Amino acid sequence: MAALVAGNLSESYGRTFCQWTDKLPEKFRDDSDELLVAAAAAGLGLRDLGAMFAEMYERARGDLPDEDPARGFEDRGVRLETTFQGAGVLNGDLTPNARR
């Protein structure tokens, strides 16, 4: 929040960071937010920040509870909509590996 108020971080980056770090155990969230904000301020783009978070997530996995294998896809999806005069709009939320 401090980075947003100070104008050091855009609202979209802040929202993305929160979505990412909410997946971590609570004890890692504040430090992870600070690392991501510092990396963004240093000039890392969203793709590199995503890779950085993926590493954070993997390191924290040992502290995450076992998940139901049938779950885990709520934050992913693809939606195709038709707009004016039949033009299509495709929106999706993918995993970092699917974006490559």
N, C-alpha and C positions, 0 to 999 in steps of 0.2 A: 504494500500500500504506500509506503514511504516513497518508493521509486516512481509510482504513478503520480503522487501529489507533487513531487519535485520535477516532474516532466522528464525524468530519465528513462521512462519506459512507456510504450504506447499501451493503450487499453487492450488492444487485441493481443499483444504479447503477454500482458498481465493475465488476461483470461486464459490464454493457452498454458502458461506456467501453472496456474491454479488447477486447471484440468489435469495436467500431468502429475503434479506433486500430491494431489488428492488421492492418487493411487498408491502412495507410499505410506508406510506406517507413520503415525503422527510424530514420533520422535525424530524423524528425518526431514520433515517438511520445511521447517524454518531454514535450516542450513541449505537445503536443496534450492529453495526459493532464492536465497542470497547468492548462491553460486550461479544460478541461471541469470539473475539480474546482472551480476558482475560480468559474466561472459557476454551478455547482450551489449552491455555498455562498452566492452572491449572490441565490439564489432562483429561477433559471430552472428551468422544468419540463422534463420529458423531451422534449416536442415541440419546444420552443425549443432545447434542447441538441442534439437530432437535426438540426435545421436548421443549427445552428452547425457541427456536425461535417460535414454535407454540404458546406458551404462550404470547410472545411479540406481535405476529400477532393478537391474540384474543383481547389483551388489546388495540391495535391500531385500531381495526375494527370500533370503533365509529367515527374515523376520516377519514375512507375510504368512497369514493362515492359509491352510490348504483350501483351494477353491474347488467348487463343484465343476467338473469338466463340462457339464452342459451349460454352465454360465460363462461369463467372460466376454461376451460379444455385444453387450448392451451399448458400448461406446463406438461401435463400428456399424457402418451401413452405407447403402447407396440408394439414392432417390433420383428418379427421372421424372421431370415434369414438363408439360407442354405449355408454352406461353403464347403470346400474341402471334397469330397467323401460323400456328403449328411449330414454331421454333422450339427446340428442346433445350432444357437446362439440366445438367447432370451434377449432382452434389454428392459428396461422399466423405466419410471419415474412415481412414484406413490405418493399418498398423505402419510403423516406420519402415519395415521391410517391404511392404507392398508399394511404398511410394518410390522405390528405386527403379 
